[in-house]
Amino acid sequence: MEPRLKRFAFYGAVLAGSLLALASAPSRRADDPAIPPRVPANFTAGWRFPAGARASFASHAMVASDNRIASDVGVQIMKDGGNAVDAAVATGFALAVAYPEAGNLGGGGYMVIRMADGRVAAIDYRETAPLAATRDMYVGPDGKVTGESVIGPKASGVPGAVAGMLEAHRKFGVLPIAKVLAPAIRLASEGFVVDTAFFRSVSGAKYRIENYAGKIPFFANDSAPAIGSRFAQPALARTIGLIADSGAAVFYRGSIADSIAAEMQRAGGLITKADLARYRPIWRQPIRSSYRGYALIAMPPSSSGGTTVTEILNILEAYGPAAPFGSAEEIHAAASASQRAFVDRNSKLGDPAFVKAPVSELTSKAYARAIAKTISRDRADPTSGLASALREGTETTHYSVVDPMGNAVATTTTLNDLYGSGVYVRGAGFFLNDEMDDFTSKPGVPNMFGLIQGEANAIAPGKRMLSAMSPTIVLDPKGQLLLITGARGGPRIISATYQVILNVIDHRMSIADAMNAPRIHHQSRPDSIRVEPGGFEPSVIARLREMGHFVFEQGAVASAASIMRVKGGYEGVDDSRNRGGAALGF
């Protein structure tokens, strides 16, 4: 590794010098047209995050992620001459080391890219079903769905993270991949200091990890690494080093593929070397839409996120001007739009290689106008009654990046559950996903997130399972970058993403307030509005119930990571609902 890094040192130095010259020059954003002033938010007294919190500020570049160490890696890569894509890839590999609950080499995800020259791109590196997968593989002899889609070797789809990140780097990165991956290699080899968040995360997942090879590194003395100790992962350092030297080929056709296939064979899983060798990430056309004059760039299927967020926002735009934040009228409108969009999401969307999904229709303004007309102003409609009206027959991690040139990247990646299936690839140092649960195991039966999905998302060999990941980039009415956002949290990702956008555009909140504001979630079934505890006035909840909504309080609605352009630079926030993340920049 070291000789290769030295060979690239000259080129890195040249790029770094150019960047330093740019960084020392007056910020071009200082000459931007006036950005509409933010309006102070007013949250209910019972809400746990006070309004008016300060976001992190940076004049030139920023990374917001769920892990401070990974954010710092991304920032350092940009200081060393890398662009936003280099930083996104470096952050992704660093998350695989320092945030193994969701950062990963054994999962997959999506990346939305908007370059400063106006080019946009979206790459789909979602996992795929192994060739040995079958339609009813999780339905037992008694007709009931088993737990094999959630924990254990049969829960894993073919991982796409390595192929996707390296392909994004190939097309848009400027630094050598060895330089981009060097911080993650060093982090895995030398280790990092265990904090309270890491200790609690690993401890809480003992039931998932201890029955597989991950027990040895993560529970060496039958307990998680102690707070304050240094946690190194030499096997993972070797794996990332091999990728830096040999690219994705070593992961999908070389020695790492051998390790994955061997682990699957030992444990009784389905992934083979043939599955790995045939895996390919896919470049897709981003969804382009608008909301009240602001442009959105979002992820198309196999993710449902971009389609569903777009449909919700289009319906709300057609419904009329936004009601005051936190009012019963605003929550009713948002919940009703979300309910209808999720009906479409759960029944019509799937892997475009297998399903002809009507994405153009679902994201059109005309369709939204028709749907908006079905929403009463003062009455809830049961999901069961929406079929004819609509002409119908946890855990993830998100990070946002912007560089000094204005290139922007929104990335969401996942293992599905924390630590995925629990299966750990010995000798390679990473967990495999449990994304097979995102398929429809049996129509009419909810998955781990309570989603009841249809035949469009049924299991088939080589198929990508439907996702809720929603990496999104928003441009202001003048076409300049305004917002990079996305979230973690299963189907609640969609809710967090569209509500951050609403808070910024409709309510003109600062990015800190937009992120800290209480959220709601409606996914059509169960037919209810989930609200965050203490976030809304009792009188508002009472009014919603009078309208016919079933409202209940339960936990956080996802965890987002966002960056917004402001005068003179950028502000960034990693969600207060998450502990251990950070928005860092320079």
Wavefront OBJ file of the C-alpha trace (Angstrom):
o trace
v 0.000 0.000 0.000
v 2.581 2.568 1.026
v 4.567 2.608 -2.265
v 1.365 3.237 -4.178
v 0.453 6.110 -1.894
v 3.883 7.639 -2.378
v 3.567 7.397 -6.154
v 0.338 9.380 -5.928
v 1.703 11.942 -3.497
v 2.833 14.325 -6.226
v -0.586 14.422 -7.871
v -2.306 14.825 -4.533
v 0.008 17.708 -3.675
v -0.769 19.447 -6.962
v -4.506 19.096 -6.388
v -4.190 20.171 -2.784
v -2.264 23.263 -3.814
v -4.957 24.217 -6.281
v -7.598 23.737 -3.630
v -5.706 25.830 -1.122
v -5.537 28.649 -3.610
v -9.271 28.383 -4.090
v -9.916 28.200 -0.365
v -7.880 31.313 0.323
v -9.733 33.291 -2.334
v -12.921 35.167 -1.419
v -15.899 32.797 -1.331
v -17.957 32.976 -4.474
v -21.035 32.300 -2.373
v -20.628 35.663 -0.684
v -21.782 37.181 -4.009
v -24.848 34.958 -4.281
v -28.205 36.688 -4.634
v -29.781 37.277 -1.247
v -30.954 34.027 0.282
v -34.465 34.428 1.734
v -34.148 35.103 5.453
v -35.001 32.311 7.826
v -38.009 32.600 10.129
v -37.559 31.626 13.809
v -39.368 28.384 14.568
v -41.816 28.008 17.414
v -42.040 24.496 18.856
v -44.409 23.304 21.561
v -43.128 23.557 25.127
v -43.096 19.784 25.514
v -40.738 19.209 22.598
v -37.273 17.942 23.537
v -35.248 19.959 21.000
v -35.455 23.732 21.508
v -35.880 26.025 18.540
v -33.030 28.335 17.644
v -30.201 25.796 17.914
v -27.047 26.612 15.997
v -25.871 24.532 13.073
v -22.238 23.895 12.175
v -20.926 26.468 9.699
v -18.201 26.169 7.072
v -17.179 28.662 4.409
v -16.077 26.202 1.735
v -16.993 22.529 2.198
v -18.853 20.219 4.559
v -19.721 16.619 5.410
v -22.702 15.723 7.610
v -22.912 12.098 8.704
v -23.965 9.868 11.584
v -20.357 9.458 12.740
v -17.912 12.231 13.631
v -14.845 10.177 12.671
v -16.270 9.481 9.205
v -17.267 13.130 8.683
v -13.731 14.175 9.548
v -12.320 11.692 7.022
v -14.470 13.211 4.282
v -13.385 16.726 5.190
v -9.705 15.757 5.171
v -10.050 14.206 1.711
v -11.413 17.500 0.381
v -8.623 19.429 2.106
v -6.211 17.101 0.309
v -7.646 18.003 -3.079
v -10.561 15.605 -3.422
v -13.978 16.587 -4.665
v -17.369 15.778 -3.127
v -17.497 12.306 -4.708
v -14.028 11.440 -3.399
v -15.164 12.628 0.023
v -18.415 10.654 -0.169
v -16.553 7.445 -1.005
v -13.968 8.059 1.719
v -16.747 8.773 4.214
v -18.568 5.610 3.164
v -15.541 3.385 3.750
v -14.803 5.149 7.052
v -18.376 4.475 8.170
v -17.791 0.781 7.414
v -14.993 0.898 10.001
v -16.226 3.285 12.696
v -19.998 2.812 12.344
v -20.496 -0.905 11.641
v -24.109 -0.856 12.794
v -25.034 0.731 9.448
v -21.878 1.762 7.585
v -20.922 -1.216 5.512
v -19.133 -3.200 2.834
v -21.733 -5.959 3.118
v -24.812 -3.926 2.218
v -25.832 -1.465 -0.470
v -27.294 1.940 -1.135
v -27.871 4.869 -3.445
v -25.985 8.019 -4.346
v -27.381 11.187 -5.953
v -24.755 13.504 -7.445
v -25.019 17.080 -8.677
v -21.830 18.547 -10.079
v -21.207 22.284 -10.037
v -21.350 22.387 -13.860
v -24.954 21.165 -13.748
v -24.413 17.458 -14.457
v -26.586 15.164 -12.355
v -26.366 11.433 -11.797
v -27.835 8.690 -9.641
v -26.214 5.346 -8.971
v -28.128 2.334 -7.675
v -25.996 -0.141 -5.758
v -28.848 -1.852 -3.973
v -28.386 -5.505 -3.033
v -29.885 -8.248 -5.210
v -31.551 -11.555 -4.375
v -29.219 -14.549 -4.780
v -29.836 -16.840 -7.743
v -31.039 -19.540 -5.358
v -33.751 -17.268 -3.897
v -37.377 -18.306 -4.415
v -40.712 -16.496 -4.307
v -41.947 -18.083 -1.061
v -38.638 -18.881 0.613
v -39.695 -17.276 3.902
v -43.127 -18.901 4.111
v -43.143 -21.926 6.406
v -45.132 -25.153 6.025
v -47.874 -23.625 8.167
v -48.240 -20.722 5.740
v -46.771 -18.222 8.169
v -43.740 -16.037 7.478
v -40.601 -17.219 9.273
v -37.874 -15.034 10.795
v -35.234 -16.123 8.286
v -35.489 -12.846 6.360
v -34.351 -10.884 9.422
v -31.545 -12.746 11.180
v -29.172 -15.354 9.846
v -27.490 -16.370 6.581
v -30.627 -16.606 4.427
v -31.479 -12.953 5.137
v -28.640 -11.530 3.034
v -28.816 -10.158 -0.470
v -25.740 -9.853 -2.691
v -23.897 -6.734 -1.416
v -23.462 -3.753 -3.724
v -21.716 -1.113 -1.604
v -18.151 -1.716 -2.801
v -19.116 -1.862 -6.484
v -21.299 1.232 -6.222
v -18.862 3.465 -4.369
v -15.956 2.523 -6.611
v -18.032 3.082 -9.743
v -19.055 6.545 -8.516
v -15.396 7.305 -7.874
v -14.388 6.010 -11.314
v -16.776 8.362 -13.065
v -16.527 11.497 -10.932
v -13.609 11.255 -8.496
v -10.334 13.134 -8.991
v -7.991 11.535 -6.454
v -6.491 8.041 -6.833
v -8.657 5.461 -5.099
v -5.705 4.422 -2.914
v -5.585 7.938 -1.467
v -9.346 7.993 -0.979
v -9.333 4.699 0.940
v -6.133 5.300 2.916
v -7.892 6.913 5.929
v -10.282 3.970 6.300
v -7.393 1.502 6.110
v -5.515 3.418 8.778
v -8.631 3.699 10.935
v -9.229 -0.056 10.780
v -5.573 -0.935 11.326
v -4.789 1.494 14.152
v -8.279 1.504 15.610
v -10.364 4.264 17.159
v -11.292 5.093 20.730
v -14.578 3.476 21.771
v -17.145 6.008 22.951
v -20.426 5.521 24.785
v -22.493 5.430 21.586
v -20.359 2.675 20.032
v -20.369 0.630 23.244
v -24.138 0.852 23.591
v -24.703 0.040 19.939
v -22.566 -3.094 19.990
v -23.910 -4.199 23.382
v -27.480 -3.819 22.198
v -26.831 -6.053 19.204
v -25.231 -8.922 21.117
v -28.215 -11.189 20.461
v -27.695 -10.648 16.725
v -23.904 -10.938 16.617
v -22.953 -13.556 19.188
v -24.090 -16.613 17.224
v -21.797 -15.850 14.293
v -18.131 -15.125 13.643
v -18.461 -11.489 14.759
v -18.537 -12.645 18.359
v -14.738 -12.967 18.385
v -13.801 -9.356 17.497
v -16.846 -7.641 19.015
v -17.280 -9.731 22.187
v -13.775 -11.044 22.875
v -14.408 -11.187 26.625
v -18.157 -11.734 26.306
v -18.743 -7.992 26.428
v -18.490 -5.152 23.927
v -15.203 -3.237 23.613
v -14.812 -1.084 26.730
v -15.411 2.652 26.635
v -12.059 4.375 26.265
v -10.330 1.334 24.746
v -8.963 1.320 21.210
v -10.850 -0.931 18.806
v -8.871 -2.135 15.791
v -10.102 -4.359 12.965
v -7.074 -5.856 11.182
v -9.153 -8.137 8.954
v -11.192 -5.179 7.717
v -8.003 -3.145 7.180
v -6.683 -5.945 4.974
v -9.965 -6.095 3.033
v -10.033 -2.357 2.312
v -6.335 -2.506 1.421
v -7.050 -5.212 -1.137
v -9.853 -3.089 -2.601
v -7.529 -0.068 -2.774
v -4.950 -2.164 -4.643
v -7.182 -4.265 -6.900
v -10.521 -2.497 -7.107
v -13.959 -4.088 -6.951
v -12.722 -7.193 -8.754
v -11.120 -8.589 -5.606
v -14.400 -8.212 -3.718
v -16.637 -9.767 -6.370
v -14.368 -12.275 -8.088
v -11.219 -12.598 -5.952
v -10.188 -13.550 -2.452
v -12.864 -11.500 -0.658
v -15.530 -13.212 -2.772
v -14.014 -16.529 -1.681
v -14.416 -15.481 1.971
v -18.043 -14.404 1.517
v -18.980 -17.603 -0.326
v -17.210 -19.735 2.275
v -19.025 -17.970 5.133
v -22.342 -18.504 3.385
v -21.600 -22.171 2.841
v -20.603 -22.677 6.487
v -23.667 -20.878 7.814
v -26.209 -22.196 5.321
v -26.687 -19.020 3.277
v -27.475 -18.614 -0.408
v -24.864 -16.190 -1.804
v -22.309 -17.882 -4.070
v -19.290 -16.703 -6.057
v -21.518 -16.759 -9.139
v -23.882 -14.273 -7.440
v -20.995 -11.982 -6.568
v -19.399 -12.183 -10.019
v -22.605 -11.134 -11.783
v -23.342 -8.146 -9.521
v -23.316 -4.705 -11.210
v -24.243 -1.241 -9.922
v -26.566 0.686 -12.249
v -26.455 4.326 -13.306
v -30.009 5.663 -13.470
v -31.656 8.903 -14.548
v -32.471 10.905 -11.395
v -36.028 11.991 -10.793
v -36.260 15.691 -11.610
v -39.166 17.535 -10.047
v -40.069 20.795 -8.367
v -41.857 22.088 -5.292
v -43.134 25.665 -5.188
v -40.408 26.787 -7.587
v -37.543 24.808 -6.031
v -36.003 21.985 -8.061
v -35.482 18.508 -6.632
v -33.041 15.805 -7.755
v -33.942 12.436 -6.275
v -33.423 8.682 -6.540
v -35.627 6.581 -8.846
v -36.486 2.870 -8.388
v -35.246 0.453 -7.213
v -35.561 3.013 -4.431
v -39.086 4.182 -3.747
v -37.764 7.238 -1.929
v -37.496 9.763 -4.734
v -40.822 8.759 -6.285
v -42.702 8.853 -2.981
v -41.150 12.091 -1.688
v -41.920 13.718 -5.053
v -45.507 12.475 -5.047
v -46.090 13.739 -1.491
v -44.679 17.181 -2.266
v -46.633 17.421 -5.532
v -49.873 16.552 -3.729
v -49.193 19.170 -1.050
v -48.405 21.788 -3.682
v -51.684 21.012 -5.452
v -53.589 20.943 -2.157
v -52.820 24.621 -1.570
v -50.690 26.984 0.516
v -49.032 25.469 3.572
v -50.835 25.837 6.894
v -48.833 26.991 9.952
v -46.261 24.519 11.206
v -47.567 22.092 13.817
v -51.220 22.920 13.188
v -53.847 20.217 12.774
v -54.464 21.487 9.244
v -50.811 21.076 8.277
v -50.502 17.606 9.823
v -53.778 16.466 8.236
v -52.612 17.580 4.791
v -49.138 16.026 5.108
v -50.434 12.764 6.584
v -53.138 12.439 3.938
v -50.656 13.092 1.117
v -48.218 10.588 2.611
v -50.957 7.998 3.111
v -51.913 8.182 -0.565
v -48.337 8.179 -1.839
v -47.538 5.118 0.286
v -50.544 3.279 -1.189
v -48.907 3.796 -4.570
v -45.450 3.009 -3.238
v -46.468 -0.272 -1.645
v -48.442 -1.570 -4.614
v -46.841 -0.203 -7.789
v -43.089 0.149 -7.305
v -40.323 -2.423 -7.633
v -37.079 -3.191 -9.431
v -37.487 -1.655 -12.916
v -35.777 -4.706 -14.441
v -38.737 -6.789 -13.240
v -41.639 -4.342 -12.895
v -42.924 -1.637 -15.238
v -43.543 0.930 -12.543
v -45.521 4.062 -13.545
v -42.901 6.465 -12.165
v -43.635 9.228 -14.702
v -47.302 9.190 -13.765
v -46.713 9.025 -10.012
v -44.323 11.991 -10.132
v -46.434 14.141 -12.464
v -48.185 17.339 -11.414
v -51.392 16.246 -13.154
v -51.559 13.036 -11.142
v -50.925 14.987 -7.926
v -53.750 17.412 -8.727
v -56.147 14.496 -9.127
v -54.994 12.922 -5.858
v -55.174 16.225 -3.965
v -58.862 16.455 -4.858
v -59.504 13.246 -2.893
v -58.285 14.847 0.364
v -61.046 16.339 2.482
v -60.225 19.541 4.351
v -61.560 18.300 7.654
v -61.932 14.528 7.509
v -59.554 11.584 7.450
v -60.064 8.880 4.846
v -59.403 5.247 5.790
v -56.697 3.579 3.736
v -59.053 0.711 2.938
v -61.310 3.128 1.085
v -58.604 4.729 -1.042
v -58.111 1.941 -3.590
v -60.807 3.135 -5.975
v -60.042 6.805 -5.378
v -56.431 6.153 -6.379
v -57.343 3.925 -9.325
v -55.649 0.986 -7.631
v -56.393 -2.665 -8.492
v -34.012 0.859 11.180
v -31.365 0.621 9.896
v -29.639 2.868 7.519
v -27.189 5.756 7.471
v -27.250 8.898 5.361
v -24.541 11.437 4.693
v -24.418 14.683 2.741
v -21.330 16.267 1.171
v -20.520 19.539 -0.579
v -17.071 20.628 -1.781
v -15.486 24.068 -2.424
v -16.547 23.993 -6.094
v -20.201 23.407 -5.209
v -20.307 19.723 -6.212
v -22.859 17.928 -4.016
v -23.503 14.313 -3.076
v -26.378 12.749 -1.125
v -25.728 9.134 -0.127
v -27.874 6.658 1.784
v -26.510 3.202 2.539
v -27.699 0.345 4.696
v -27.452 -3.141 6.133
v -31.210 -2.887 6.931
v -31.303 -3.880 10.614
v -28.462 -2.661 12.814
v -25.567 -5.034 12.069
v -27.619 -6.575 9.281
v -28.225 -10.300 9.427
v -25.652 -10.664 12.202
v -23.541 -12.857 9.915
v -19.909 -11.703 9.932
v -17.461 -12.669 7.187
v -14.484 -14.083 9.071
v -11.140 -13.147 7.602
v -12.737 -10.191 5.777
v -14.037 -8.262 8.765
v -17.566 -7.068 7.925
v -21.232 -7.882 8.486
v -23.657 -8.958 5.778
v -27.043 -7.317 5.314
v -30.542 -8.621 5.990
v -32.096 -6.799 3.037
v -34.134 -9.791 1.867
v -36.734 -8.652 4.415
v -37.400 -5.609 2.222
v -39.025 -7.878 -0.350
v -42.655 -8.929 -0.049
v -42.242 -12.222 1.780
v -45.988 -12.806 1.572
v -48.609 -10.366 0.227
v -50.656 -8.867 3.040
v -48.080 -9.687 5.729
v -46.010 -6.763 7.132
v -42.225 -6.779 7.114
v -40.094 -5.647 10.066
v -41.083 -2.018 9.419
v -44.802 -2.796 9.229
v -44.940 -2.241 5.468
v -47.576 -4.305 3.706
v -46.418 -4.611 0.119
v -47.613 -6.247 -3.091
v -46.526 -8.532 -5.912
v -44.423 -5.833 -7.599
v -41.865 -6.341 -4.842
v -42.029 -10.153 -4.678
v -38.768 -12.121 -4.398
v -37.088 -13.210 -7.635
v -33.486 -14.288 -8.348
v -31.276 -11.311 -9.236
v -33.963 -8.780 -8.324
v -33.323 -5.622 -6.307
v -35.600 -5.281 -3.293
v -37.597 -2.055 -2.989
v -36.101 0.555 -0.663
v -37.253 3.716 1.096
v -33.846 5.403 0.916
v -34.278 9.001 -0.252
v -31.010 10.851 -0.925
v -32.156 14.219 -2.272
v -30.612 17.457 -3.546
v -32.660 20.670 -3.701
v -31.864 23.712 -5.859
v -33.239 27.201 -5.241
v -35.408 29.016 -7.843
v -32.231 30.406 -9.454
v -30.866 26.893 -9.972
v -28.212 27.104 -7.262
v -27.568 24.384 -4.724
v -29.710 24.905 -1.618
v -30.067 21.649 0.320
v -28.576 18.150 0.507
v -30.606 15.790 2.653
v -31.720 12.243 3.402
v -32.214 10.030 6.432
v -32.064 6.626 8.098
v -35.016 4.735 9.540
v -36.823 2.364 7.146
v -40.002 3.849 5.604
v -39.704 6.784 8.021
v -36.795 7.950 5.819
v -39.360 9.259 3.358
v -41.206 11.182 6.072
v -38.081 12.786 7.520
v -36.813 13.767 4.070
v -39.960 15.455 2.814
v -40.538 17.204 6.160
v -37.024 18.691 6.253
v -37.731 20.029 2.743
v -41.113 21.430 3.830
v -39.571 23.093 6.867
v -36.925 24.805 4.745
v -39.189 25.875 1.857
v -42.650 26.375 3.367
v -41.725 27.476 6.877
v -38.345 29.062 6.054
v -36.707 27.465 9.065
v -32.973 27.434 9.580
v -31.474 24.043 8.827
v -31.022 23.423 12.562
v -34.702 24.083 13.251
v -35.784 22.186 10.118
v -33.917 19.148 11.414
v -34.946 19.518 15.062
v -38.635 20.091 14.351
v -41.021 17.326 15.496
v -42.078 14.902 12.757
v -45.005 12.729 11.790
v -45.242 9.508 9.777
v -48.076 7.868 7.834
v -47.296 4.846 5.638
v -50.913 3.956 4.736
v -50.889 0.767 6.806
v -51.170 0.684 9.728
v -53.799 3.352 9.085
v -52.529 5.888 11.594
v -50.418 8.979 12.142
v -47.326 8.359 14.216
v -46.103 11.506 16.000
v -42.978 12.058 18.024
v -43.720 12.273 21.780
v -44.193 15.813 23.076
v -43.880 17.339 19.633
v -47.392 18.674 19.161
v -49.936 20.465 21.313
v -52.615 18.259 22.933
v -55.275 20.418 21.271
v -53.778 19.626 17.863
v -53.808 15.892 18.577
v -57.418 16.178 19.773
v -58.428 17.995 16.578
v -56.789 15.335 14.407
v -58.716 12.645 16.261
v -61.935 14.609 15.735
v -61.146 14.477 12.004
v -61.027 10.693 12.239
v -57.276 10.121 12.379
v -55.866 7.498 14.688
v -52.863 9.243 16.270
v -50.251 7.632 18.481
v -46.911 8.679 19.950
v -43.924 6.431 19.378
v -40.212 7.179 19.258
v -38.239 9.143 16.720
v -39.311 9.482 13.097
v -35.985 8.703 11.425
v -32.641 10.491 11.720
v -31.448 12.833 8.980
v -28.166 14.463 7.972
v -28.409 17.691 5.987
v -26.396 20.585 4.582
v -27.897 23.917 3.455
v -26.296 26.770 1.574
v -26.389 30.038 3.507
v -24.784 33.426 3.016
v -21.035 32.993 2.925
v -20.976 29.200 3.030
v -22.874 26.231 4.366
v -24.635 25.114 7.517
v -24.857 21.434 8.368
v -26.587 19.307 10.976
v -26.519 15.662 11.919
v -29.829 14.856 13.548
v -30.123 15.465 17.296
v -32.056 12.172 17.356
v -28.768 10.455 16.564
v -25.781 10.436 18.922
v -22.226 10.468 17.703
v -22.694 12.130 14.333
v -21.360 15.483 13.195
v -21.406 18.089 10.452
v -17.816 19.205 9.888
v -16.182 21.430 7.320
v -13.681 24.128 6.515
l 1 2 3 4 5 6 7 8 9 10 11 12 13 14 15 16 17 18 19 20 21 22 23 24 25 26 27 28 29 30 31 32 33 34 35 36 37 38 39 40 41 42 43 44 45 46 47 48 49 50 51 52 53 54 55 56 57 58 59 60 61 62 63 64 65 66 67 68 69 70 71 72 73 74 75 76 77 78 79 80 81 82 83 84 85 86 87 88 89 90 91 92 93 94 95 96 97 98 99 100 101 102 103 104 105 106 107 108 109 110 111 112 113 114 115 116 117 118 119 120 121 122 123 124 125 126 127 128 129 130 131 132 133 134 135 136 137 138 139 140 141 142 143 144 145 146 147 148 149 150 151 152 153 154 155 156 157 158 159 160 161 162 163 164 165 166 167 168 169 170 171 172 173 174 175 176 177 178 179 180 181 182 183 184 185 186 187 188 189 190 191 192 193 194 195 196 197 198 199 200 201 202 203 204 205 206 207 208 209 210 211 212 213 214 215 216 217 218 219 220 221 222 223 224 225 226 227 228 229 230 231 232 233 234 235 236 237 238 239 240 241 242 243 244 245 246 247 248 249 250 251 252 253 254 255 256 257 258 259 260 261 262 263 264 265 266 267 268 269 270 271 272 273 274 275 276 277 278 279 280 281 282 283 284 285 286 287 288 289 290 291 292 293 294 295 296 297 298 299 300 301 302 303 304 305 306 307 308 309 310 311 312 313 314 315 316 317 318 319 320 321 322 323 324 325 326 327 328 329 330 331 332 333 334 335 336 337 338 339 340 341 342 343 344 345 346 347 348 349 350 351 352 353 354 355 356 357 358 359 360 361 362 363 364 365 366 367 368 369 370 371 372 373 374 375 376 377 378 379 380 381 382 383 384 385 386 387 388 389 390 391 392 393
l 394 395 396 397 398 399 400 401 402 403 404 405 406 407 408 409 410 411 412 413 414 415 416 417 418 419 420 421 422 423 424 425 426 427 428 429 430 431 432 433 434 435 436 437 438 439 440 441 442 443 444 445 446 447 448 449 450 451 452 453 454 455 456 457 458 459 460 461 462 463 464 465 466 467 468 469 470 471 472 473 474 475 476 477 478 479 480 481 482 483 484 485 486 487 488 489 490 491 492 493 494 495 496 497 498 499 500 501 502 503 504 505 506 507 508 509 510 511 512 513 514 515 516 517 518 519 520 521 522 523 524 525 526 527 528 529 530 531 532 533 534 535 536 537 538 539 540 541 542 543 544 545 546 547 548 549 550 551 552 553 554 555 556 557 558 559 560 561 562 563 564 565 566 567 568 569 570 571 572 573 574 575 576 577 578 579 580 581 582 583 584 585 586
